[in-house]
Amino acid sequence: MRARGERKEAGSWVKFRLLMWKNFVQQLRHPVQTAAELLLPVLTMSLVLVLRSQIDPEVLETRTYPPIPAHTLNYSVTVLGGMNLTRMSMAFSPENAVLRDVVSSATTKLLLKNMRDQVLPIIEALPIEIPPGLVNSSQVYEIVKLFVDENVVTGYNSSAAMRGIYAEEEATRRVIAGIEFDDSLREITELPLDLSYALRFPERPRLNSFFMTGGRTWRTDNVFPMFEVPGPRFPYSWEGGNDPGYVNEMFIALQHMISSELVSKVAGVNLDFDVHIQRYPHPAYIMDLAKEALQFLFPSFIMISFSYTAINIIRSVTVEKEMQLKETMKIMGLPTWLHWMAWFFKQFIYLLIASVLILVILKVNWFTTEEGFSDYAVFTNTPWTVLFFFLTLYLTCTIFFCFMISGFFSKASTAALFGGVIWFLTYIPAFLLAMDVNMSTSLQAVTCLMLNSAMSYGFQLLLARESTGGMQWGDFMTSPATDSSRFVFGHVVIMMALNCVLYMLIALYLEQVLPGPYGTPKPWYFFVQRQFWCSSKTTHDIGTDNSDTSSLTKESDPTDLPIGVKIQNLKKVYGSNVAVNNLSLNIYDDQITVLLGHNGAGKSTTISMLTGNVDITSGSVTVAGYDIEKQTSSARSHIGLCPQHNVLFNELTVKEHLQFFSRLKGFSGKELDEEIETLIEKLELQEKRDYQSAGLSGGQKRRLGVGVALCGAAKVVLLDEPTSGMDPASRRALWDLLQREKKGRSMILTTHFMDEADILGDRVAIMADGRLQCVGSPYFLKRHYGVGYTLVVVKKEDFRLDTCTELINRYIPGTVVKEDRGTEVTYSMTNEYSHVFESMLRDLEAKADEINFKNYGLLATTLEDVFMSVGTDVVATSDVDDNTTVSSSADTLAFEYDSLEKLDGTGYGDEKGIRLICQHVVAIWMKLFLVLTRSWLILLLQVLVSLVQIIATLGVMQYVISMTEHIQRRELSLAEGFAGTETLVSFKGLSPTSTGSLAKAAYESIFVTANNPTMEITVVDNTPIDEYYLERMTYQRWRCSGTVC
């Protein structure tokens, strides 16, 4: 075997591979969990295939729409049918003769034109023959005008007064709309040239119920639909459909008539000609309703697919913190960054396998329709590289998210419970947005900080792009609409990449401030402290020993042994509490040094500083020749640790434990095998070598824990109560092992068994109140503190104390009673009279009947006597990490004791039959009551979770409803903030003096100026506008996607 002093430290790559091996072994020891993590995403995505197979895509031909009059109310019959037609009116403000004339005239013309449009077809359809030209539209207009009430207009003094009518509009249903001019026009006598107005319609569209609009009304905050869909919006409606229905709700008609009337009044010309509006045509396209449904369902499938994996990641990471495994590996030379890296790559590999399987499901062309539309998949057009990139980014972010969540908890079960809840809560923002709650682009970006919300937005945008050629690599920052300010796929990618960094930084921060029950937390502001940023360690002043050694009892240090651990003036202060006060102590090779002390004496704090787990206030510690502060990694590579509790991996076997920690110390190859076999034999665990540690008994686990500390030729071995929980035979065997293994090592052992300290301790150091009180061999301490011997006499009923004391004083003058309690009386005797003990005891036996005692015993001074003697004058205070807890209050203990007294057996067995069953039921309910009342936090959570769910549901509904109070005002303009707009003008071969030429000149004079560089006029000669538009649109689609629908 390799000499301990010549061992080469394991490199980072070796440690990383070792951690990866450990993580994969642990994973594979749970085959059901592993299969679930791999197959659950596949099975969930299979449901997507089922949905995809039920809805076939359909190729729809080019769709064109006929022109309709701008003033038409034919599509508003449903709205008018729901109104009070006998009292129907048009409101305006402010009240003014000029404005009344404009509104009255526009309203009258609106109604007359629509009535004319209805009467003229009736006349033409009459069975009588009417001579051509006898009846025309102008004549019908004049006839219908006789039946129209011109007093249908109602004026209000101010805009505020007019808006008040809508508070009761849903009940009265009589006001068509309100025309709101600026209140400053109240006193005008003629119309100004610069004029604007607002149209006020009911907040909730009359044709749609509130929730049919997704919680919105007129959608004035959106220029385009939230998600792009293939084909035109409401493809079967000539007028553009509802949601919002600008034609159906009479908005277009009223706007057209008011604007026309204002132009007529200001220009002094009659504009009594009909204007038609026409929907843009749309080329042939593929209607795929499955993808529209998946925009809302697919993110939920993805979230559910990886929910089990996410919970397991959180639980697995927290288990190592809960079981002290993380801190133990850190103390034994494992850097924290390697711990996180190994966990990340292990989880990433498993998730990568799942993502590849999901990619196969989503990208393989599984389906063919009966109509011959073949080779289509869930994502037909989006490249597989884009899908793989986004899915991998999401899964990477998932791992970092789980790391972050695990940092908040110290119990694995609690972390898994709350982690699962938080996992689903991160989807709520996306759920609210899917319900179409008002959210700005910036707010959407902020909600992307929620992992599953960002994922939801991303897949919704990917599916929305499917119908227009798929999301290509160059389209990440491109909006499907002309509005470049919209939330795009690139924003999601950026936010998810930011989340990866943010989540990991939070996880690292929490690791420092919430390290769990076995770590030492740093202050929450540690990252602004100087020592955090300073690359070099602080050099403590150790030149002068300021400790008070006047009361220190110390045996001379050995001069022929090398020092394994050197402690100089060590001090640790927590606030105002001095946990360790100027401790100086040398731990030598080939020796076992036993550290004793009451609770709060500073033992645990000292050991924590020896391992580098706690920062040193002042002083220094050198471990195996390395400064624990300046050379932490090198020092820890020589430390072996056996904590007070069993710190073992449940899934690893005995052999694998020794293999893991030996390789961590730098062993490999043949030397590793020899080290493992030797330790297994010495630990007497040959029959258990291939047993997982979870199946070992308590004593076997302690032996394995000691083996872990000894493996790897550790030069400094720290054993914290190594024999606790062992039977006497096992304890004796372990003592022999430690005696043999101390050669070449510096061992520090703590124990509560004084016989163990006496037998194992080459040197014993006793601490009290943070100070070293004495140090030396057991023999030295017993000789220094011991009074020699103790004589214990067991009394009979009529024991004669004076006679007994007088007899002892004849042999040992000055002997007095040390203690007289119960049936025993105790005398202390010095070593100098040991030569008379034989004669005294013979005399005592001869006068047993006279003194009247049963028997006696002579005891030498024990180490326990020394320990108690040292601690007599020291009041133990609570050490920061030497915690002792009281599980029950005095009242509770009194209650429990009283309850036990009642179980004295009186009347036992008297109850039978139904009475006994009732007594059992009452006892069970009493037990449940006691458990719940003593676990009030769990009871509170059980009640609060349901209440929070109900309150959250009602709150979301109320929030959705409240959004209608914040409808945004939208000013209508031709630019709409786009990069550029284009107007098509078709002359159809008319002369330059025709109306078309005049219209072109008018457009150019108004819009194509230096002040409007984004406006463009395109003249379409001898080509219908719809045909030209279809040709342009088809070319654009071919250029973007490479295909023609």
N, C-alpha and C positions, 0 to 999 in steps of 0.2 A: 504493500500500500504506500501511497505517496506520503512523504513527510508533511506534517501540518504546516510547517513554516515555509515550504517551498511551493505551496499550491498556487496555481494561476487562477485569477478571478475570471468568471464567465463573462463574455462580452454581451453587448446589447442584443445582437442578432441571435445568439444562443438563448438568451432569456426570452426573447420574443417567440421563437419557435417552441420553447418549452411551455410558455403560457398558452399558445395556440393548441398544442397537444393536450394540455390539461383541459382547456375549454371544450374541445371536440370530444374528448373521452367523457366528460360530464354530460354533454348533450346526447351522445349515443347511448348512455346508460338509461336514458328515458325514451325508448323507441316509440311509444305512443305519442308522447309530446312532439318528438321530431317529425313523425309522420303527419301529425295534425298541422304543424307549422308549414309543412311543404304542400299538403294536399288541400287544406282549407281554402287557400286562395284559388287553387285550380277548380275546386268544386263550386265556389261562389261565382267565379267567372263563367262556369258552365251554364249558370242561370242566364247570363247575358246571351250566350249562344241560343238558349231556348227562346228568349224574347226575340232575338234576331231572326230565328227561323220562322216565327209566327207572323211576321210582318215583312212582306216582300217589297222591294223598291219598285216604283212604277215610273216609266218614262212618259212624261206629258209633253204634248206638242206645243209649238209656239202659240202663245196666248196674246191676242189683241183685244182691245176694248173700244166700243163706239164712243163718240163724244156725247156729253150730256150738257144741258143748259146750266150755266152757273147759278141761275136763280131757282132751279127746280126744287120743289118740295115733295116730289113723288116718292122719295126715299125716306121721307119724314112722317109718313102716315101714322106709323106706330106711335111716334112722339105726340103728334097732334091728337090722336085718338085718346091719349091718356090725359089730355088737358081739359080745362073748363072752357069750352069754345064760346059759350055765351058771354063770358067775361074776359076773354083773352085780350091781352094788351102788350104793348111794347114800351118799356121804360127807358127814360134817358135823364141825364143831368148835365149841367144845371138847367133849371127852367129859364128859357129865353125864347123870344119869338122867332129869331133867326134859326136857332138850333131846332126848335119845334117844327119849323117848316121843313128843314132837311130830313128829320127823322120821320115826320108824318108822310112826306112825299115818298121817301124810300120804302116805307112800310106798305103804303098803298100800292106802289108799283110792284112790290114783291108779291103781294096777294093777288093783284089784278093779273099779272103775267102768268101766275100759276093757274088761276081760274080760266084765263083765256086758253092756256094750253090744254085744259080739260074740256072746255066747251067746243072749241074748234073741231077736234076729232069727232065729237058727238054729232055736230051739224053735218060734217062730211059723211058720216055714217047713216044719216037719215035716208029712208027709202024713197023720199021724193027727190025729184031731179032739180037741182039748183043750177041756174046758168053760170058758167065760168065767170069769175070776177065779181059776181054779185055780192058774195060774202068773203071778206078777207080778214086777216088778223087784226087790223086796225079797227075795223067795224066791230068785231067781237070785243076788242078791248074797251071800246066806248060803251057797248051794251052792258058788259059786266061791271063797269065802273059805277053804274047806277045802283048796284046792290052792295057796294062796299062802304062800310062806315069809316069815315075819315077820322073819327074821334077815338081810334083804337090806341092812340099814343098817350102815355101818362108821364108828366114831367115831375122832377124832384129838385129841391133847392140846392142840394149838394150831393157829392158822390157818396158821402157817408150815409145820408138819408136813403139813397137808392139801394145801397148794399144791404140795408136793413131789411128790405123786402124778402131777401133770400133766406132769412131766418124762418120764415113761414111758408116759403115757396113749396116745400115738399108736401105741405098740407093743402094749400090752395090750388096749386098747379094751373096758374092762370097767366103768369108772365113768361112770354117767349124768351126774352133776353133783355139785357140792359146795355145801352150805349152811353159810355161815360166819357164826357169831354172834361177838359181841365176846368176847375171851378173858377178860374180867372176869366173865363169867357161869359160869365153871367151877364155882363153889361154891354156886350158887343152889339153893334147895329149892322155889321156886315162881316162875312167870313174872312179870316186872315188867310194869307197864302201858305204860311207854315202852320200846319194843323195836324194833330195826332189824336187818336181816340182809342178807347179800350172797349172790348166786347165782354160783357159779364154774363156768363151762363151758370146754371146750377152746378154746384161743386161735384155732384155725382151725376155722371151722364144718365140721361133718362132711359136709354136703351139697354144699359148694362147694370146688373146688380153690383153692389159694392165689391163683393169678393170675387165676382167674375173678372174684375179688372185687377185682381191681385193686390187689392189694398190701395190702388191708385185711382185717380180719376181721369184727368185729361192728359196725363203723362207729359206735361209741359217741360219736364227736365230732360227728356230724351228726344233727340232728333231722329234716332233710329231705334228699332227694337233692341232689347238687351242682348239677344242672341240671334245671329244671322241664321235664317232658314232658307232652304232652296226655293226658288221661284218667287213670285210676287206675293205680297201680303194679302190675305183674303183673295185668292186667285179667281174665285167665281163671282166676285162682286164688281159690278161696273163702277160703283161709286167709291170703292176702297174699303168697304166694310166698317166694322166698329173697332173700338179699343185703340185709339179714339175714333169716333165717327164724325168727322168734321162736316161731311155732307149730310149724313143722317140726322145729326143734331141741329141742322140749319145754320151752322156757323158760316160755311162758305157762301150760302145764299145771302145771308144778312151782310156779311163783309162786302160782298160784291155790290149789293144795292146801295149801301151807305157810301162806299167809296165812289161809285158812279155818280151818285147824287151830289156829293161834295164837289167832284170835278165839274159837273154840269153847272152848279151854282157859281163856282169861282170863275170858270172860263166863260160862262154865259152862252154855252152851246148845248144843244139837245143831244144826249148820248143814248137815245132810246133805240139801241140795236142790241141784239142778243149776242152774248159771249158764251162760248162753250168751253168746257174743260174735258180733258181726256186723259185717262191713265196711260202711263208708259207701257208699251208692249214688252213682252218678255220672251226670249228665245226658249226653245225646247229645253227641258230640264228633268232631272230625276227627283221625284218626290219619294222621300224615304222617311216615313213617319217613325220608324224604329229609332232612328238617330235623334229625332226630336225628343222622343221619350227618354232615351238614354242620357240626354243632357242633364236630366234631373235625377235619374236612377243610377247611372254608372258610378258617380262619385260615392254614393252610399255603398255600392257593392265593393268598391276598392277599400273603403274604410273598414267595413265588416271583415273583409278578407284578411287584413293584417292586424285586426284587433287582438286576436289570441297571441300572435307573435309579439306584439308590443307589450302586452301584459307580462309575458314570460321574460322578456328582456329586462323589464323593470324589476321583476321579482328576483331574477338570477343575480343581477348586479347588487341588489340590496341584501341578498342572503350573505354575500361575502363580507359586507359591512356589519351585519347583525351578528355573525358568528366569529368576528374578530379576525377572519382570514386575511382581509385586505391589509390590516395593520401589521399582522404577523409577517406576511410576505414583504411588506415595506421594510420592516425592521431587519429582516434577514437578507436584504440587499436588492429588492426589486423596486426600480424607480416607478413613480406614479404614472408617468407618461406611457410607459410600456404596458401597464395595467389597462389603461384606457384603449391603447392602440390594439392590443390583443382582443379585447372584448369587441371593438368595432369591426375588425376584419373577420372575426368568427361569425358575428351576426350578419355582416355584409355578404359573406359567401353563401349562407343559407338563404338570405333574401334574394340574392342574385339568381340562385337556382329557381326560386319561386317566380321571379320576374321574367325569366326566360320562358318558363311554362306559360305564364300569362300572355306573353308576347306571341307565342305560337297560337294560342286561342284567339287572340284579337286580330292577327294578321293573316292567318291561313284563309284562303278563299274556299269556305266550306259549302257555299250555297249556290243554287241555280234555280231561277224562277221558271214557272210553266210557260211564260211568254218568251223564254229564251234569254233573259237577262242573266248572264252567267258570271261566275268567278267574282263574287263579291263577299266581303267580310265585314266584321264590326268596324274596323278602320281600313277601308279599301284604298284611299288616296294618300293618307298621311304616311310618309316613309317610316319603315320600321326603326331606322336609326333615331328619328325624332321621338318616337314612342319609347324606345329603350332608354334614351337619354332622360326623358322626363320621369319615367317610372323609377329609374335608378336614382335620380336626384331626390325623388319623394322618399324612397326607402332609406337613403343616406340621412335625410332629414329626420326620418322616423327614429333611427338609431340614436342620433344626438338628442332628440326630444325625450326618448326613454332614459338616457343618461341624466338629463336635467331633472326629470321627475323623480328619479331614484334618489337624488341628492337631498330631497326634502324629508325623507323618511329613514328611520332606523330599523323598522320591522318589515320583513319581506311581505307578510300577509297584508299589513296596512298599506304598504306601497302598491301592491297589486290591486287592492280594492279601489283606492283613490286614483291610481293610475288609469284604471279602466274607465272610471267616471270622467276623468279629465280628458281622456282620449276622445270620448264621444262629445264632450262639451266643446271641443275645438271645432266641431262641425256646425255648431249653432249659427255663427255669422253667415256661413254659406247658405244655410237653410233659410235664414231670414231674407237673404238676398234673392233666393229662389222664389220666395213669396212676393218679391218685387217691392220690398221696403225701400224707401228713398235712401240711396247711398251714393255719395260722390266718389269720383275716382280715387281721391286721396284716402277716403275712408275705406274703400275697398283694399287699397294697398296696406293700410294699417291692419285690417282684419286678416291679411295674409300672414301676419305674425302667428296666427293660429294655424297649426300644421295642416289639419284636414280641410280647413276653409281654403287655404291656398291650393291644395290638391284639387278641391272641387272646382274652383275657378279655372284651373288649368285644363282639366278634362272637359269641362263645358266648352271652353274656347276651342279645344282640339276637335270636338264633335261638331261644333258649329262650322268649322272650316271644312269638314269632310265633304259637304255638298258643293263646295266651290273649288275643288281641286286638292284639298288637304292642306295641312300645315307644313309648309316647306321650311327649310333652314333659314331662308332669307325673309321669311314672313313673321318672325318673332315680334318685331316692333311695328308691324303693319296692322292697322285697323281694318277690319272687313268693310267698314263704311268710310265715307269721305272724311268724317270727323277724326282727325289725328289725335285728339286729346283723350280718346276713350281708353279704357283699361284694356290692355292687350296681353297676349301670351308672354311676351318678353318681360313684362312687369312681374308676372307670376314667377318666372324663372329667377329673376333677380332677387325677389323677396325670399324665395325658398333657399337660394344660396346664402343670403344674409341670415336666414333662420339657422342654417347649419352652424355658422360661426357663433351666432348669438346663443344658441342652445348649449354649445360646448363651453363657451365662456361662463355661462351661468352654472353649468355642472362643475367646472373647476373652482368657481367661487364658492359654491355650496360645500364642496369637498373640504375647503379650508375653514369655513365658519360653522358647518354642521357635520363634523366628521363621524358622528355616531357616539355610542356610549364608551368606546374604547380609544377614541382619538382625543386630541387636545384641540379645542376650538380656538381659532384666532378671532380677534375683534372684527366686527363687520366692516371696519374702515381700514383693514390691514393693508390694502393696496395703495393707500396714500401715505403709508409710513415709510420712513427713509430706508429702513433695513430691508424692505421688500424690493426696492429698486437698486440698492447698493449691491454690487457684484461680490464684494469681499466680505468675509465674516468679521464681526466686531472682535477685536482683541481685548480680552478681559485682563484686568490687573491682577496677577497672581504672584507678584513678587513678594508681597508681605502677607504673612499668615495672621489675619486679625482675629482668628477664632480664640475663644477662651478655653485653653487646655488645662486650666488649673484643676478642674474637676474630672478630667479625662483619665480613666484607668486604662493603661495600655502596656501590653507586653512588647518587648523589643522585637522589631521586624526581623525576619530571617534574612541573612546576608548572602546565602548561597543559591537563592532561587530568583529567576527573572520575574519582572513585574508584568503581569498580563493586562491589568486595568489600573490606571493611576488617576486618583481623584484628588484635586487640589482646591481647597477653599471653595467648594461647590455651594452655591446658594441659589434658591429659587423663591421668588416672592410673587404671590397672587394678590394684587391690590395691597391691602394692609396686612395680609396674612403671610408670615414667613414659613413656608412649608419645609425647606431645608436650609439650615443655617451654618455656613462655613464648615462644610463636611470635608475632611481630608482622610483618605483611606487608600491603601494599596492592596490590590488583589493579586496574589502570586500564582504562578504556574505550579502545576502538580499538587494544588491544594483546593479543597472545598471550603469556601468562606460562607458561613451561615449568617444571614442578616435577620436579626430579631427586633421586634418592637411592637408596642401596642398599636391599636387602630389610631391613625392620625399621627403616628410617629415620623412619617416621611419616607417609609420604605418604598412605596409604589412610585412616589415622585422621583426618588433617587434612581430607581430602575428605569423609569421613563426617560430620564436625562441620560442614563448610560446608553440607551438605544438610540438616542437622538430624536425621540418622539416628542420631547418637550424642550422648548428653548431654555437655555441656561441664562439666569440673571447675571451671575458672575461666577468666576472660577473656571476650571477646565477639567475635561475628562479625556483621557487617552486610552483607546481600546486597541490592543494588539499593535501598539506603536503609532496609531493614527488618531489625530485629533477629531473627536466626534462632531465638532462643529465645522471645521475647515475641510475635513476629509471624510464626510459622512458616508459616502458610498463605499469607500475602501474599508472603513471601520465596520460597517454593517455586514460586509461580505464575510467577516470573521466571527459573526455573532450567531449563536444558536439559541433559540428561545422556546421554552415550554411554559405557556401562560397558565394561570390558575384554572381556567376552564379549558375543556377539550376543544382545541382549534384544529379541526380536521375537515377535509372535504368528504361529504357523505358518499359521493359516488366513486371515489378512488379507493383502490384496495390498499392493503398494508404495503405491498411491494411498490405500488405506484406512488404512494406517499414518499417513501424513502428515495425512490428514483427521482421524483420531482425535486425534492429539496437538496439532494446530493448534486444533481445537475445544476441546480441554481447556484451551488457553491463552486462549480467548476469541474466536477468529476465527469468522466465520460469513458466509453469503451470498457476494457477489461477491468480497470480500476473501479468503475461504477458498479459492475456486477459483483466484484469482490466485496465492496463496501456494503451493498445491499444484503448479500448473503450473510456476511459477518454480523450485521446488526440484527437481522431477523433471528439468527441463532442466539445472540446474546439477550435479546428481548423475549426469547422463548415463545415466539409467535410463528413457528414453522407451520403449524396446522392451519393458521389463519392468514397465510401469506396472500392468498387470492380472495380473501373476504373483503367486501366493501366495509369501510369504517362504520357505516350506519348499523351494521350487523354485529359489531363487537360489543362486549360487555364494558361496563364502566372502567374496571381495572385494566382491561386490555387496551382501551382507548388511552388511558394514562400512560401505559408503557409505550404505546406507539407515539404519543406526544413527546415523551422523553427521547425516543429514538430519532424523531424529527429534529430535536434540538442537538443531538449528538452527531447526526449524519453530516457528511461533507467536511469532516475534519475541522469542525468549528473550534477555534482557539479559545473563545470566550463563550461559556454556556450559562444562560440565565434560567434557573428552574424555580418557578413560583408554585410552591406546595405540590411537588410532583407526585407524592404518594397519597394524596387525598382520594378517598373512595376505594382504596385497595384493601384487600384482606391481609392479615399479618404475614402470611407466607409470601405473598407477592411483594409486600413492602420489604421484607428481608432480602428477597432476591434482587430487588431494584437497588437496595443499599450496596449489595455486593458489586453490582454492575457499575454504579457510580464510583465506587472505590477503585475499580479496575480502570475505568475510563478517564480518571482525573489526570493521568499521566500526560503531560504536554498540554494540558488545558488549564484555564482559570475558570473555576466554577463558582457561581454565586447562587445560593439556595435560600429560599425563605420557607418557613414551616411553622405550624402551630404545635408540633409534637416535639417536646423537649428531649425525649429519648433519641429521636432522629437527629436533632441538632448535636446532641452529645456524641453520638456514634460517628456521624458523617463529618462533623465540623473539624477541620484542621485548625481553623480560627473562627471565632464567633464574635460578631460585631453587634452590639445592642444600641438601638437608637431610641431617643425619647424627646418629644417636643422639637423635632427637626434637627437635633444635635446628636453627635456620636458620644455615647456615655462611656463605653468601654469596648476594648477589642483585645483579643488574645485567645490562647488555646483554652478548651473547656477546663483543663486541669488548673491553669493559671487563674481563671475567673473564679472557680470554686474555692481555690485556696485563698484568693484575695477577699472574696465576699462571704465565704462560708465561715460559720462559727465552729465547725468541726463536725460534731455528731448531734443527733437528736434522739432522746430516749422517750418513747411513748409507752405509758402504762395504762392498761385497760382495767377500769375500776369495777369492783363489785358493789353491792348495795350499801354496805357499811365500810367503805374504803376509808383508811386512816391516812389522810394526806400528810399530817405533821410527821408521823412516824416514817413514812416513805421519804420525805424530804430530808429528815435528819440522817437517815441511813446514807443517802447519796452524798450529803455534805461531809460525812466522815472520810470519804474517799476523794471527793472533789470539792474543796472548800469554796464557798460563795455561790453555789448552784441555787438558782431560784426557779420557781414555776414559770415557764414561758406561756403556757396556755392551759386553762382548765375548762373544758367544754364538754358537756354531755357525759359520755362514759369514758372519756380519755383525759389524761393529764400529760402534759408535754414538758420536758426539761431540755435545755441546751447545754452542751458540754464542749469544752475546747479540746484541741488536738493534743495539748501538752500533757494531759492526764490519760492519754490512751493506754498507757502501760498498766493502769489500775483497773481498767474496764473488766477484765476477767474476774478479778477478786470481788469487785463490786457486784457484778451480776450473779455470782455464786451466792453471795450473802443475801442478795435480793430474792433469789429463788428459795433459799432456806427459810426466809421469813414471809413467804407468800400468804400463809394463813393468818399470820399476825397482822400484816398490813391489809389483808383482805382484797387482793386483786386477782384477775383472771390470768393475764399473761402480759408480756411486754415485748418491745421491739426496739432495736438500735439501728438508726438510719444515718448514713453518711450524707453530707450536703450534696444536693442535686443541682443541675443547671436551672431547673425551674425555681429553686430557691434564689439562685443568683438573679434570674430574670425578675422575679418579684421584688427582690431587694433593690435592684437598680431602679425599678419603676415606682418605688414607694413614695418618693418625694417629687415625682413629676406628674403633673396633671395633663393627661392626654387631651389634645385638642383635635378637632376634626380636620383631617388632611383633605385637600381638594379632591384627590382621586382615591383615597382610602375610605370609600363611602360605606356607612352602615345604615341600613334602613329598618324602620319599625313597621311591620305590616299591619298592625292593628293598634288602635288607640286603647287607652286604659279602660275606657267605658266598654269598648267592643270586647276586649279580653275578659272583662268581668262578666259581660253578658254570656260569652261563650262558656266560661267556667261554670256559671250558674246553670246553663243549659246542660252541661255534661253531668253536673251533680244530680240532675233529675233522672239521668239514665243509670240509676243505681241498681236496677234489676228488680225493684219492687213491683209486683204485679205482672212480671214478664210472662207472656204466654196465656194471659187470661182472655185476650180479645180473639174472637174467632168469627168465621163466616163474613157476613156483609159488614160487620163493624170493623173487622180487620182490614177489609178492602178500603172502607172509607178512611180509616186511619192512614193507610198507605197513600191514598190520594192527597189527604191533607198534608202529609209529610213531604210529598213531592212538590206540592204547591208552595209550601213553606221554604223548601230548598230553592225553588225558582225565584221566590220573592227575595230571599237573602242574596242570591247571586245578582239579581237585577239591581237591587238597592246598593250593592257594593260595586257595581259596574255601571254607575249612573251615566257615564259618558256614552257607552254603547247604547243604553236605553234611549238617551236623548237623540243620538244619531238615527236610531230606528224610527223615531217619531218625526224628526225634522226632515229626513230625506223625502218622505211622502209629502209633507207640507211644502217643502221647497219645490218639488216637482209640480205640484198644483199651482203654487204661486207663480212659478216661472212660466207655466203654460198660459195662465191668465194674463201675466204681464206681457208676454209676447203678443197675444191677441190685442191687448189694449194698446200696445206700442204700434201695431200695424194700423189700428183704427186711428190713433192720434196722428199718424203721418198725413192724413187728409187735411189737417189744419195748416199744412205748410206747403201748399201747392205753389210752385214757382211761377213767377210772371215771365212770359216769353214775348219779346218784341219780334214781330215778324219783319224779316228783311230778306232780300235776295241773296245776300252773302252768307248769312248764318255762320260766320266765322270759319268757313271752309278755306282751303288753300286757293280755290278758284272756282268760279261758276261759269257755265256756258249756256247761252240762249240760242236755240235753233229758230231760224226764220225761213219760211218757205214762201216764195213769191208765185210759184206756179206759172211762170212766164208772163206775168203782168208787166205793164209798161212802167218806166221810171216815175211817171206821174200818178201811178195807182196808189190805192190805200196801202198796199204792201210796202211800196217804196217809202211812203211817208212814215209808216210805222218803223221801218228800219232806221230812217234818219232820226226819228224821235228817240228810239232806244239808244242809238249811238250818242246823241247829244246829252242824254241823261246819265248813262252808265259808263260808257267807254271814255273816260277822262283820266287825267293824271291822278285825280283823287280816288279813282276806283280801278286800280291796275288789275284787280282780280276778276273783273267782269269781261266777258268775251261774247261777241256776236258771231254766229256762224250762219251763213246764207246757204240754204239748201235749194238749188235751182231745179225745177221740174222733177223733184223727187218728193214723194210724201214723207212727212217727218217721221212717221212710225217705221217706214221701211228703212230710212237712213239710220234711225236710232238702233233698230235691230241689227243692221250691218255693223255699226260701231261696237255694240255690246258683244256680239259674237266674236269680233276680232280681239277685243280686250280679254275675253275669257280664254281664247286660244293662246294668247300671248302669256297669260299668267299661269295657266295650268298645263299647257301643252296638249289639250284635248278640246274637241268641239262637241257639245251636247246636241 
